[in-house]
Amino acid sequence: MATWSKEFVLEFIEEFRGHPSIWKVKSKEYQNREVKESAYSVLTEKVKTIDPQAKKEKVLKKINNLRSRKERKKVLMAKKSGMSSEDLYVPKLWYYKDLLFLIDQEEA
């Protein structure tokens, strides 16, 4: 079982960000399976640097785990509740800001 250091998670997020074919629904590449498979291969090779047994499924699971955190929902709920700006929920997830590029995709 590989350990995902903070540094590695940030590198993984940056690599993920560099492949809009797997996260940017509105891009032409998103519909192209070959481009998506190539992107997943690159990410899998990245993960293999810390876990030589890694497969695409592990990459998919990690992406899902990163994306499915409830921090964004908490922020939106706090805004909808009419809280003052001082009382708004501040995400505690250390990589929250690194995933902000996904926001418009989740709301699309």
C-alpha positions as CSV (number, residue, x, y, z in Angstrom):
1,M,0.0,0.0,0.0
2,A,1.6,3.3,-1.1
3,T,1.6,6.4,1.0
4,W,0.3,9.5,-0.7
5,S,2.4,12.4,0.7
6,K,1.0,15.9,0.5
7,E,3.7,16.7,-2.1
8,F,2.6,13.7,-4.2
9,V,-1.1,14.6,-3.9
10,L,-0.4,18.1,-5.1
11,E,1.7,16.7,-8.0
12,F,-1.1,14.3,-8.9
13,I,-3.7,17.1,-8.8
14,E,-1.5,19.2,-11.1
15,E,-1.1,16.3,-13.5
16,F,-4.8,15.7,-13.4
17,R,-5.5,19.4,-14.1
18,G,-3.3,19.1,-17.1
19,H,-5.6,16.6,-18.7
20,P,-9.0,18.3,-19.2
21,S,-10.2,15.4,-21.3
22,I,-11.0,13.6,-18.0
23,W,-12.6,16.5,-16.1
24,K,-13.7,19.3,-18.4
25,V,-17.1,18.2,-19.6
26,K,-17.4,21.0,-22.1
27,S,-14.1,20.3,-23.9
28,K,-14.0,18.4,-27.2
29,E,-11.4,16.0,-25.8
30,Y,-13.9,14.9,-23.1
31,Q,-15.8,12.9,-25.7
32,N,-12.6,11.3,-27.2
33,R,-12.0,8.0,-25.6
34,E,-8.5,7.6,-27.0
35,V,-7.4,11.0,-25.5
36,K,-9.0,10.1,-22.2
37,E,-7.3,6.7,-22.1
38,S,-4.0,8.4,-22.8
39,A,-4.6,10.8,-19.9
40,Y,-5.4,7.9,-17.6
41,S,-2.3,6.1,-18.7
42,V,-0.2,9.2,-17.8
43,L,-1.8,9.4,-14.4
44,T,-1.4,5.7,-13.8
45,E,2.3,5.9,-14.6
46,K,2.6,8.8,-12.1
47,V,1.0,6.7,-9.4
48,K,3.3,3.8,-10.3
49,T,6.2,5.9,-9.1
50,I,5.0,5.3,-5.5
51,D,2.9,2.1,-6.1
52,P,4.4,-0.1,-8.8
53,Q,1.3,-2.3,-8.8
54,A,-1.1,0.6,-9.5
55,K,-3.7,0.2,-12.2
56,K,-6.2,2.6,-13.8
57,E,-8.8,1.6,-11.2
58,K,-6.7,3.0,-8.4
59,V,-6.4,6.3,-10.3
60,L,-10.1,6.5,-10.9
61,K,-10.7,5.8,-7.2
62,K,-8.2,8.5,-6.1
63,I,-9.8,11.1,-8.5
64,N,-13.2,10.2,-7.1
65,N,-12.0,10.6,-3.6
66,L,-10.5,13.9,-4.3
67,R,-13.6,15.2,-6.1
68,S,-16.2,13.9,-3.7
69,R,-15.2,15.7,-0.6
70,K,-18.0,17.6,1.0
71,E,-16.1,20.9,1.5
72,R,-17.6,22.6,-1.6
73,K,-21.2,21.6,-0.5
74,K,-20.5,23.1,3.0
75,V,-19.4,26.4,1.5
76,L,-22.4,26.6,-0.8
77,M,-24.8,25.7,2.1
78,A,-23.3,28.4,4.3
79,K,-23.7,31.0,1.5
80,K,-27.3,29.9,0.9
81,S,-28.1,30.1,4.6
82,G,-27.5,33.9,4.6
83,M,-24.5,33.8,7.0
84,S,-22.4,36.9,7.2
85,S,-19.1,36.7,5.5
86,E,-17.3,36.4,8.8
87,D,-19.3,33.3,9.7
88,L,-19.1,31.5,6.3
89,Y,-17.6,28.1,6.3
90,V,-13.9,28.0,5.6
91,P,-12.8,24.7,4.1
92,K,-10.3,22.8,6.2
93,L,-9.2,20.4,3.5
94,W,-5.6,21.3,2.8
95,Y,-5.9,20.7,-1.0
96,Y,-9.3,22.4,-1.4
97,K,-7.9,25.4,-3.3
98,D,-5.9,23.2,-5.6
99,L,-9.2,21.6,-6.8
100,L,-11.0,24.9,-7.5
101,F,-10.5,24.4,-11.2
102,L,-13.2,21.7,-11.0
103,I,-15.9,24.0,-9.6
104,D,-17.6,25.0,-12.9
105,Q,-17.6,21.4,-14.0
106,E,-19.4,20.3,-10.9
107,E,-22.0,23.0,-11.3
108,A,-22.5,22.3,-15.0
